[in-house]
Structures are given as C-alpha cells and as structure tokens.
C-alpha cells in the first residue's frame, strides 16, 4: 500500500473573543510549526518522527495537528485510529502531549486575544483527538473497488470502532460509508470521529475538515456555556422570595438586574462568535465544489442540530430573565405603593388625631 499520512487533530478553547488578522483566502492562521516534535510510538514500535502545527480560527478556537508518514497496511493504519490512545509522542500519550503544548500555543496567540487571557479557556475540555488519514494520490486506485474491498477497515478508521472486523452486514449498512468525493478516484469519508482522504486536492480538503471540526468544537463550547447559564438562571428563579417576604424584594431585584446585565454581555460575545463561526471565506463561497463538500462535512458533525440546541437554550435564558425582571419590577412597585399608602395612612391618622385633639380642647 502507498504511504498514508496520519494526523491527529486536537481542539482547545481560547475564549469567546479573538481578533484575528486572517491570511488571504485562508480559514485559519498558523501560529506554530515544529518539524520534529518527537518520535511517534505505537505499542513500543517507532513510527518515525512527528511534526506539530498549531492553528487559530477567527471564532476563538485553537487546534493542534500532530502528523507523520506511515508505511504499512491499511489495517495497521486503522489500528492507529481505533487505538489512538496508545499512540505516544515521545514519552507522552497524545492527550498528555497536546495538553502540555497549550501554554506554548497560548503564548503565540496572545497577540490576537484582547483583554485577560486564560490558557485553559475554562468552558469545555477537548474530546479525544480526531483522526485524519490521507492516502497518497494514485490515478489508478480504483476508488469504487477499493471502498468495497476495505469497507470494514475504513469504517473502523473513521468511526473508531475497535471490533470493525466483526461488523455485520446490518451494521455496515447502518454506518454506510458515504463518499462525498466529486471526481474520479477521489475518496472523502468523514465521520464525527475521523476521516479518510484520497484526493488531488488533499490540502484543501484537509483544511475543510479541520475547519468543520473547529466549528463543531465552537458550537459545543457555546452549548456548554449556555447549559451552565441556564442552570444559573434556574437557580435565580428558585431563590426568588415569596410575595409576603416583601422586604427581600429590593435585594432580589438588584440581583436579577445584575445577572441579566452579565448575561447580556456574554450573549453579545456569544452571538458574535456564532456569527464568525458560520461566516465562510470567499474561497468557499466562490467555488461550488468546495461549498458542496463543506456542507456535507458540516452535516457529518451535526453542527446545525447543535446550533439549534444553542438557540433554544439562549431563548429560554432570555425568557427567564425577562419574566423575572418584569415580575419583580411589578412586585417592587406594588411594594412601593404599599409603603406609600401606609405612610399616607399614618399621616392621615396623625392629622385626624390632631384635629380631634384641637376640637375637644
């Protein structure tokens, strides 16, 4: 088999805001490139020297790519996807290796991150590394027969299924490999856990897959924040004083106003991030082929469904704070009316008492 380029992609969070000066017709900016990041090792066997690159995306996501060339059978390459947790760079597993590089990449990224920057990002942790395997181009591969012959192995490669060799016909039909390649001999297989490429335009398609992965991570980040914010809003809702504890209402009203202001600020940043997320470069918009492939890749990551979930949560939080604000405003003004009437009654009683005393004198 020809050489396979094996790449492991790993997203990390840079926060909501990122003022990135993008290169022309590019989806990302490279901030780090190390041609010799260490020896790639799998089950005690050396796979060669690995390179490391780090990229920034305009919607506040960073991504590492550790890659190396592999000469072996397709089944052996598939094992590197299925058992990626056993792959080491130097003495560290992939997860540990990538985590150890975040602060290094963060230092490079500071020029594009406004305000105070936290290397941890603070909202979500990455999942396992995403497998992106590229078979070197061959004009006479026989793409259709290649897919039929190797469908179990390729299914294991893009899904991470450890028992791919035992998959039944039912399972193979349910997880059918959808080749979204447009040209003869082109193979583009994408799943939310991994991808396999054989294309003349492999660099462009690798970038498109990386872009979709970063977009998926960004929507996950938005949902993670909104899930936390929804819980916080519910906590505020449950802690509201009953109407007969009217003396607590001014403090509750102040708390609601403060929480609503904080969420409004976060909401603006979140919407800006999601807007940047769905913005496409002129390079994609002007090419019907790239646009179609990109849409298919996005579908593989269920990004639209995740975005709908984020929109529902956003609306729910807005609704909670709006209703609470209106309710407490009404109760607060009723309380003020009650105080005014009480003061007026006391004042009136005082005047009546004064008149009565004057009359009886």
PAFIMI-398273 format. One line per 2 residues: number of its first residue (from 1); for each residue x, y, z of C-alpha. Coordinates in nm, 3 decimals. Last residue first. Layout:
# residues N
NUM	X Y Z; ... .
This chain:
# residues 361
361	-5.992 7.129 7.364; -6.202 6.859 7.212 .
359	-6.173 7.005 6.862; -5.793 7.050 6.875 .
357	-5.743 6.695 6.996; -5.968 6.561 6.719 .
355	-5.792 6.772 6.457; -5.453 6.640 6.570 .
353	-5.580 6.281 6.574; -5.723 6.323 6.223 .
351	-5.389 6.469 6.103; -5.194 6.184 6.254 .
349	-5.432 5.926 6.111; -5.380 6.082 5.769 .
347	-5.002 6.069 5.805; -5.019 5.707 5.912 .
345	-5.249 5.629 5.621; -5.027 5.817 5.376 .
343	-4.719 5.631 5.501; -4.904 5.302 5.464 .
341	-5.027 5.404 5.120; -4.672 5.499 5.016 .
339	-4.529 5.176 5.156; -4.795 4.975 4.973 .
337	-4.729 5.164 4.651; -4.357 5.093 4.693 .
335	-4.436 4.723 4.743; -4.656 4.728 4.435 .
333	-4.362 4.888 4.255; -4.135 4.604 4.368 .
331	-4.393 4.340 4.280; -4.425 4.477 3.925 .
329	-4.049 4.513 3.885; -4.002 4.165 4.032 .
327	-4.237 4.012 3.780; -4.098 4.208 3.485 .
325	-3.740 4.118 3.571; -3.828 3.757 3.640 .
323	-4.011 3.730 3.309; -3.722 3.886 3.117 .
321	-3.458 3.679 3.300; -3.640 3.350 3.237 .
319	-3.724 3.434 2.873; -3.366 3.529 2.787 .
317	-3.245 3.203 2.940; -3.500 3.001 2.739 .
315	-3.416 3.185 2.414; -3.045 3.111 2.455 .
313	-3.120 2.749 2.536; -3.331 2.713 2.220 .
311	-3.062 2.882 2.007; -2.789 2.655 2.148 .
309	-2.998 2.346 2.069; -3.048 2.475 1.713 .
307	-2.669 2.522 1.680; -2.613 2.162 1.791 .
305	-2.859 2.042 1.528; -2.685 2.250 1.260 .
303	-2.342 2.122 1.363; -2.432 1.755 1.327 .
301	-2.061 1.676 1.259; -2.126 1.480 0.940 .
299	-2.360 1.756 0.821; -2.069 2.001 0.837 .
297	-1.871 1.773 0.604; -2.156 1.764 0.352 .
295	-2.181 2.145 0.357; -1.804 2.175 0.309 .
293	-1.817 1.940 0.010; -2.092 2.147 -0.153 .
291	-1.913 2.477 -0.089; -1.583 2.337 -0.214 .
289	-1.742 2.220 -0.539; -1.950 2.534 -0.592 .
287	-1.636 2.752 -0.559; -1.695 3.124 -0.494 .
285	-1.834 3.082 -0.143; -1.550 2.857 -0.030 .
283	-1.263 3.087 -0.136; -1.464 3.391 -0.035 .
281	-1.434 3.267 0.324; -1.739 3.145 0.509 .
279	-1.911 3.301 0.807; -2.093 3.045 1.017 .
277	-1.848 3.054 1.307; -1.800 3.430 1.285 .
275	-2.172 3.470 1.355; -2.152 3.212 1.633 .
273	-1.869 3.408 1.798; -2.051 3.740 1.762 .
271	-2.362 3.580 1.910; -2.159 3.451 2.205 .
269	-1.989 3.786 2.266; -2.327 3.964 2.269 .
267	-2.475 3.694 2.494; -2.189 3.726 2.743 .
265	-2.266 4.096 2.786; -2.640 4.026 2.814 .
263	-2.571 3.752 3.069; -2.385 3.993 3.295 .
261	-2.661 4.256 3.264; -2.930 3.999 3.344 .
259	-2.738 3.873 3.646; -2.702 4.230 3.782 .
257	-3.067 4.319 3.723; -3.182 3.995 3.884 .
255	-2.960 4.059 4.187; -3.088 4.415 4.228 .
253	-3.448 4.293 4.213; -3.376 4.026 4.473 .
251	-3.227 4.292 4.706; -3.534 4.518 4.660 .
249	-3.770 4.218 4.704; -3.648 4.097 5.042 .
247	-3.877 4.330 5.243; -4.176 4.191 5.052 .
245	-4.148 3.849 5.210; -4.525 3.803 5.151 .
243	-4.471 3.779 4.776; -4.242 3.478 4.805 .
241	-3.868 3.544 4.770; -3.694 3.435 4.447 .
239	-3.435 3.162 4.501; -3.587 2.918 4.250 .
237	-3.563 3.169 3.964; -3.202 3.259 4.047 .
235	-3.112 2.890 4.045; -3.297 2.844 3.716 .
233	-3.090 3.128 3.568; -2.768 2.965 3.692 .
231	-2.870 2.632 3.539; -2.945 2.808 3.209 .
229	-2.608 2.983 3.224; -2.429 2.649 3.272 .
227	-2.614 2.493 2.979; -2.549 2.809 2.779 .
225	-2.174 2.785 2.844; -2.162 2.420 2.742 .
223	-2.378 2.490 2.438; -2.144 2.766 2.321 .
221	-1.842 2.541 2.372; -2.010 2.260 2.178 .
219	-2.078 2.512 1.899; -1.709 2.606 1.897 .
217	-1.600 2.241 1.891; -1.820 2.177 1.588 .
215	-1.675 2.482 1.413; -1.320 2.361 1.489 .
213	-1.404 2.018 1.344; -1.564 2.180 1.039 .
211	-1.249 2.391 0.981; -1.024 2.085 1.018 .
209	-1.234 1.900 0.759; -1.215 2.197 0.521 .
207	-0.839 2.231 0.575; -0.783 1.863 0.499 .
205	-0.999 1.908 0.190; -0.781 2.191 0.062 .
203	-0.457 2.002 0.130; -0.596 1.683 -0.028 .
201	-0.683 1.847 -0.358; -0.561 1.554 -0.568 .
199	-0.770 1.335 -0.343; -0.765 1.027 -0.124 .
197	-0.891 1.117 0.220; -1.009 0.930 0.533 .
195	-1.184 1.100 0.824; -1.239 1.053 1.198 .
193	-1.471 1.075 1.497; -1.753 1.298 1.363 .
191	-1.741 1.097 1.041; -1.594 1.194 0.706 .
189	-1.502 0.982 0.403; -1.363 1.169 0.104 .
187	-1.242 0.942 -0.176; -1.146 1.076 -0.521 .
185	-1.074 0.819 -0.792; -1.296 1.009 -1.036 .
183	-1.418 1.344 -0.905; -1.676 1.475 -0.661 .
181	-1.575 1.298 -0.337; -1.855 1.274 -0.082 .
179	-1.803 0.900 -0.026; -2.066 0.790 0.221 .
177	-1.950 0.487 0.420; -2.260 0.307 0.541 .
175	-2.298 0.304 0.920; -2.644 0.143 0.907 .
173	-2.545 -0.070 0.609; -2.225 -0.184 0.776 .
171	-2.409 -0.259 1.098; -2.669 -0.469 0.917 .
169	-2.400 -0.654 0.720; -2.239 -0.745 1.050 .
167	-1.925 -0.585 1.194; -1.667 -0.835 1.319 .
165	-1.360 -0.673 1.155; -1.467 -0.335 1.297 .
163	-1.425 -0.454 1.655; -1.244 -0.143 1.781 .
161	-1.496 0.102 1.626; -1.305 0.432 1.591 .
159	-1.565 0.566 1.349; -1.342 0.681 1.061 .
157	-1.081 0.403 1.075; -1.318 0.127 1.181 .
155	-1.540 0.202 0.882; -1.230 0.207 0.661 .
153	-1.137 -0.143 0.779; -1.489 -0.273 0.728 .
151	-1.521 -0.105 0.385; -1.186 -0.226 0.254 .
149	-1.282 -0.428 -0.053; -1.591 -0.226 -0.135 .
147	-1.414 0.108 -0.092; -1.114 -0.002 -0.301 .
145	-1.348 -0.135 -0.573; -1.510 0.207 -0.604 .
143	-1.186 0.405 -0.580; -0.992 0.209 -0.840 .
141	-0.652 0.337 -0.734; -0.543 0.416 -1.090 .
139	-0.459 0.786 -1.065; -0.292 0.743 -0.725 .
137	-0.278 1.010 -0.455; -0.120 0.935 -0.118 .
135	-0.375 0.807 0.133; -0.469 1.070 0.392 .
133	-0.575 0.990 0.749; -0.744 1.242 0.979 .
131	-0.815 1.102 1.325; -0.971 1.344 1.577 .
129	-0.800 1.351 1.916; -1.011 1.254 2.216 .
127	-1.260 1.508 2.341; -1.145 1.855 2.428 .
125	-1.237 2.017 2.760; -1.507 2.278 2.784 .
123	-1.552 2.621 2.940; -1.235 2.746 3.105 .
121	-1.021 2.852 2.811; -0.728 2.683 2.989 .
119	-0.473 2.931 2.860; -0.651 3.220 3.030 .
117	-0.627 3.558 2.862; -0.706 3.899 3.008 .
115	-0.804 4.153 2.747; -0.788 4.102 2.373 .
113	-0.663 3.775 2.216; -0.479 3.820 1.886 .
111	-0.126 3.896 2.015; -0.173 3.640 2.292 .
109	-0.185 3.352 2.044; 0.187 3.266 2.044 .
107	0.189 3.243 2.424; -0.126 3.033 2.410 .
105	0.047 2.789 2.174; 0.314 2.720 2.436 .
103	0.053 2.707 2.712; -0.144 2.452 2.511 .
101	0.154 2.225 2.435; 0.136 2.012 2.750 .
99	-0.229 1.935 2.681; -0.136 1.805 2.335 .
97	0.127 1.567 2.474; -0.096 1.447 2.756 .
95	-0.380 1.366 2.515; -0.145 1.206 2.262 .
93	0.027 0.988 2.521; 0.361 1.117 2.644 .
91	0.707 0.960 2.634; 0.797 1.086 2.288 .
89	0.473 1.134 2.102; 0.269 0.833 2.208 .
87	-0.007 0.635 2.038; -0.198 0.407 2.275 .
85	-0.494 0.647 2.299; -0.518 0.626 1.919 .
83	-0.636 0.267 1.945; -0.901 0.273 1.671 .
81	-0.716 0.531 1.463; -0.368 0.378 1.484 .
79	-0.531 0.038 1.437; -0.667 0.162 1.105 .
77	-0.312 0.225 0.981; -0.228 -0.139 1.055 .
75	-0.540 -0.249 0.867; -0.446 -0.026 0.571 .
73	-0.108 -0.196 0.554; 0.216 -0.021 0.630 .
71	0.423 0.287 0.562; 0.317 0.573 0.789 .
69	0.402 0.940 0.744; 0.372 1.165 1.049 .
67	0.131 1.420 1.191; 0.043 1.614 1.505 .
65	-0.214 1.886 1.436; -0.310 2.123 1.715 .
63	-0.617 2.344 1.700; -0.718 2.674 1.856 .
61	-1.071 2.810 1.874; -1.180 3.172 1.920 .
59	-1.418 3.226 1.629; -1.142 3.354 1.398 .
57	-0.962 3.016 1.396; -0.609 2.970 1.529 .
55	-0.366 2.699 1.420; -0.092 2.487 1.579 .
53	0.147 2.256 1.394; 0.342 1.955 1.519 .
51	0.568 1.718 1.329; 0.621 1.352 1.416 .
49	0.938 1.148 1.371; 0.907 0.784 1.277 .
47	0.660 0.508 1.362; 0.866 0.351 1.642 .
45	0.717 0.035 1.793; 0.652 0.009 2.168 .
43	0.278 -0.027 2.129; 0.267 0.275 1.898 .
41	0.544 0.535 1.906; 0.577 0.871 1.729 .
39	0.918 1.024 1.797; 0.928 1.390 1.890 .
37	0.806 1.733 1.780; 1.040 1.748 1.482 .
35	0.908 1.984 1.214; 0.767 2.222 1.473 .
33	0.520 2.475 1.335; 0.331 2.728 1.545 .
31	0.097 3.018 1.481; -0.077 2.901 1.163 .
29	-0.378 3.118 1.085; -0.710 2.969 0.978 .
27	-0.967 2.951 0.701; -0.745 3.106 0.435 .
25	-0.824 3.308 0.124; -0.594 3.596 0.232 .
23	-0.431 3.547 0.572; -0.661 3.628 0.865 .
21	-0.595 3.912 1.110; -0.754 3.758 1.418 .
19	-0.930 3.950 1.691; -1.034 3.662 1.912 .
17	-1.317 3.683 2.167; -1.507 3.396 2.324 .
15	-1.223 3.211 2.489; -0.914 3.034 2.353 .
13	-1.052 2.681 2.378; -0.858 2.379 2.253 .
11	-0.903 2.148 1.955; -0.692 1.837 1.886 .
9	-0.628 1.695 1.539; -0.430 1.373 1.492 .
7	-0.272 1.330 1.150; -0.159 1.018 0.969 .
5	-0.020 1.049 0.619; -0.057 0.713 0.450 .
3	0.216 0.584 0.218; 0.116 0.357 -0.068 .
1	0.000 0.000 0.000 .
